[in-house]
Amino acid sequence: MAVKGLQRRKTVSEVLAERKLLDAEQLAKVAAEAAKSGKSFQQAAIDAGLIGKAQLLKALSEDWQVKAVDLLQMDVDAETAKIIPEAVARRHVAIPFAKEESVLFVAMADPRDFFASEDIQLRTGLEIQPYLALPTDILAALDGSYGRGEGEALNRLMTDVAKNEAQTVPDGEGIEVQKEAPKSDISEVDASAPEVEKFVNAIILTCMSMKASDIHIEPFEDPTGKSSKINLRYRVDGMLLPGTFSVPWSYRNAIVAKIKIMTNSMNITERRIPQSGRIQILAQGKPIEFRVEMVPTVFGESCVMRILDRASVQVDIMKMGFLEDTLGKLLGLLKGIGGKKNFGLIVVCGPTGSGKSTTLYACLNHINRPDIKILTAENPVEYNLDGLIQVPVNPDIKLGGDKKFDFAAALRSFLRLDPDVIMVGEIRDEETAHIAMEAAMTGHLVFSTIHTNDAASTISRLTDMGLPAFMVATTIKAVLAQRLARRLCVCKVPHDPTPDEIKIFEENKVELPKGQKLMGPPKGGCEVCKTLGYKGRVGMHEILIMSDSLRTYCLKDVAADNVRREAMKEGMRLIVQDGLEKVKLGLTSCREVIGGTE
């Protein structure tokens, strides 16, 4: 479905007809010859003597607004041509003919093909400058650079190019996709088809350009068959946004199968059970990794791909958005590890996607040095950190009998490896929590995460697992709860606090100085934030330090509300209060802090 406001791009035959270079009878003759011989429409017209090459290239170049090049009038350097693999070049009917610094000049049969240009850019890490050339000239240049050898397959590809030439329609900004044949069936679309690879590459490239954290590919079927669709969405700064192009319904299984093949671990024939895997690719010269989750739905398999950004684990704890007093408390917890005077359990809590793992990695990066041995148990190990001994936990591995290689088993082994610091990915059950606390009591600093709403709830959650209150109270060193709010873009504008905003500050006991201006997103945003008004995210934190008095209190009462009240008496700032302090600093808005919508 074409995007409203975009005109359909003209085919070769339409350009020639509009410019009165060929009449209707000649066009029909060329189309018939192209279909019969397997030649491209352009080549068939030239071979029939109805138009000259220079005239044809000039007409298409002017109409498509791209530069043209006659490959037969130049010597294409074989090394330049081989910058992209032969199979890719032949699939896209494209050949590099020059390179200047970070720009690669590529002759293409259809320089308007967004998918082909993006695929080549993804593989090379170079900026692509497309040029128009005749398909036959491109193939001849490829034969000269690589030699012949794909005869029949090449002819089939050229036939497909000719047949599909009149079927491409704009769908999204500058993107072309194939129209479905009137009687197309899903079984006709194979995962190895070139169009499928183009779609998958475009999906990944769009994720990178939007700086998304997750890709959602979801099939929705209309029983009438009139509006069946693949829903393509990207999570950007915590918000799900629609993709910039659509994917034909008939490609749903083929795209899922292609993603499974890319993981090298999923079963492409199994569509009835959830599957997990990882994809490693090279994009613009940088290694990119995705964690892939596939689940069956009533309309087909739904896929979520989470990008694993290795740069995020190198975050400096000083630059993670902690308020000064919160940062001081956290750094105080990390002192004195080398002399083994620092021990206890530090737990980071919050919902999924709140940045718990990033905070743990930042803490480990801060204390990581040669005289400290750090062991981690993770499921899975998402990032590799230099200097850390990281153990991938896999509960599917049997250790004998009913025993599994889970977090508890990994922790038992860790205690015999003389560590200073231990990180366990998540406390999920009593056994894991018990062993983590035993490690903390025997002179180790232990980090972990848990799914609770706030810091005080973590205390009661651990006792609910079956752990005695005295063990929880005496072992926990601190609990850090956190959430993420969208950060205001640079286009933010100041305004006087509204009555509702003033009420929010008053209800949460946060002082709002008289005359204080607050920042908010402007209407329409800007190009940086794509009109959203927000770009990036900022953390909101709540740190509960287990003091002697609070520890004594927890020995007799672990109810979350009561523990929270006692901690606040000792100066604990609640998450919402932390967020409102960041509203005063102009980092985010009140609506983001309280979970509303603008």
SULLINPE-V529566 format. One record per backbone hydrogen bond with DSSP energy under -0.5 kcal/mol. CO is the residue of the C=O (numbers start at 1). NH is the residue of the N-H. If there is no record, write none. Layout:
<<CO NH> <CO NH>>
//
This chain:
<<3 6> <11 15> <12 16> <13 17> <14 18> <15 19> <16 21> <16 22> <17 20> <23 27> <24 28> <25 29> <26 30> <27 31> <28 32> <29 33> <30 34> <31 35> <32 36> <33 37> <34 38> <40 44> <41 45> <42 46> <43 47> <44 48> <45 50> <45 51> <46 49> <52 56> <53 57> <54 58> <55 59> <56 60> <57 61> <58 62> <59 63> <60 64> <61 65> <61 66> <67 132> <69 71> <70 73> <71 74> <74 76> <75 77> <77 81> <78 82> <80 83> <81 84> <85 89> <86 90> <87 91> <88 92> <89 93> <89 94> <93 109> <95 107> <98 105> <100 103> <102 127> <103 100> <103 105> <104 106> <104 129> <105 97> <105 98> <106 131> <107 95> <108 133> <110 113> <112 114> <113 117> <114 118> <115 119> <116 120> <117 121> <118 122> <119 123> <120 124> <121 125> <122 284> <127 104> <128 130> <129 106> <131 108> <132 69> <134 138> <135 139> <136 140> <137 141> <138 142> <139 143> <140 144> <141 145> <142 146> <142 147> <143 147> <150 154> <151 155> <152 156> <153 157> <154 158> <155 159> <156 160> <157 161> <158 162> <159 163> <160 164> <161 165> <164 167> <164 168> <165 168> <167 179> <169 177> <172 174> <172 175> <175 171> <177 169> <181 184> <185 188> <186 189> <188 190> <190 193> <193 196> <193 197> <194 198> <195 199> <196 200> <197 201> <198 202> <199 203> <200 204> <201 205> <202 206> <203 207> <204 208> <205 209> <206 210> <207 211> <207 212> <208 211> <213 307> <214 235> <215 217> <215 305> <216 218> <216 233> <217 303> <218 231> <220 229> <221 223> <222 225> <229 220> <229 231> <230 232> <230 247> <231 218> <231 233> <232 243> <233 216> <234 236> <234 241> <235 213> <235 214> <235 237> <236 239> <239 236> <239 241> <241 234> <244 173> <247 230> <248 251> <249 252> <251 255> <252 256> <253 257> <254 258> <255 259> <256 260> <257 261> <258 262> <259 263> <260 263> <260 264> <260 265> <260 266> <261 264> <266 268> <267 270> <269 271> <275 294> <277 292> <279 290> <281 283> <281 288> <283 286> <286 283> <288 281> <289 308> <290 279> <290 292> <291 306> <292 277> <293 304> <294 275> <295 302> <297 300> <300 297> <302 295> <303 217> <304 293> <304 306> <305 215> <305 307> <306 291> <307 309> <308 289> <308 310> <309 312> <309 313> <310 313> <311 314> <312 315> <316 319> <317 320> <323 327> <324 328> <325 329> <326 330> <327 331> <328 332> <329 333> <330 334> <331 334> <332 335> <334 337> <336 341> <336 342> <337 340> <341 343> <344 346> <344 446> <345 347> <345 477> <345 478> <346 448> <347 349> <347 480> <348 450> <349 482> <351 354> <355 359> <356 360> <357 361> <358 362> <359 363> <360 364> <361 365> <362 366> <363 367> <364 368> <369 372> <372 374> <373 420> <373 421> <374 389> <375 423> <376 378> <376 391> <377 425> <378 393> <380 379> <380 382> <383 385> <385 388> <387 374> <388 390> <389 376> <389 391> <390 392> <391 378> <391 393> <394 397> <394 405> <396 398> <397 405> <400 403> <403 399> <403 400> <404 406> <405 394> <406 410> <407 411> <408 412> <409 413> <410 414> <411 415> <413 416> <414 417> <414 419> <420 445> <421 375> <422 447> <423 377> <424 449> <426 428> <429 433> <430 434> <431 435> <432 436> <433 437> <434 438> <435 439> <436 440> <437 441> <438 442> <439 444> <440 443> <444 344> <444 446> <445 422> <446 346> <447 424> <448 348> <449 427> <450 350> <450 452> <454 458> <455 458> <455 459> <456 459> <456 460> <457 461> <458 462> <459 463> <460 464> <461 465> <462 467> <463 466> <468 471> <468 472> <469 473> <470 474> <471 475> <472 476> <475 345> <477 546> <478 347> <479 481> <479 544> <480 349> <481 542> <483 540> <485 538> <487 535> <489 492> <493 520> <495 518> <498 502> <499 503> <500 504> <501 505> <502 506> <503 507> <504 508> <505 510> <506 509> <511 513> <513 516> <516 497> <518 495> <520 493> <522 525> <526 531> <529 532> <533 489> <536 487> <538 485> <540 483> <542 481> <542 544> <543 545> <544 479> <544 546> <545 547> <547 551> <548 552> <549 553> <550 554> <551 555> <553 556> <553 557> <559 563> <560 564> <561 565> <562 566> <563 567> <564 568> <565 569> <566 570> <567 570> <567 572> <568 571> <574 578> <575 579> <576 580> <577 581> <578 582> <579 583> <580 584> <581 585> <582 587> <582 588> <583 519> <583 586> <587 488> <589 593> <590 594> <591 595> <591 596>>
//
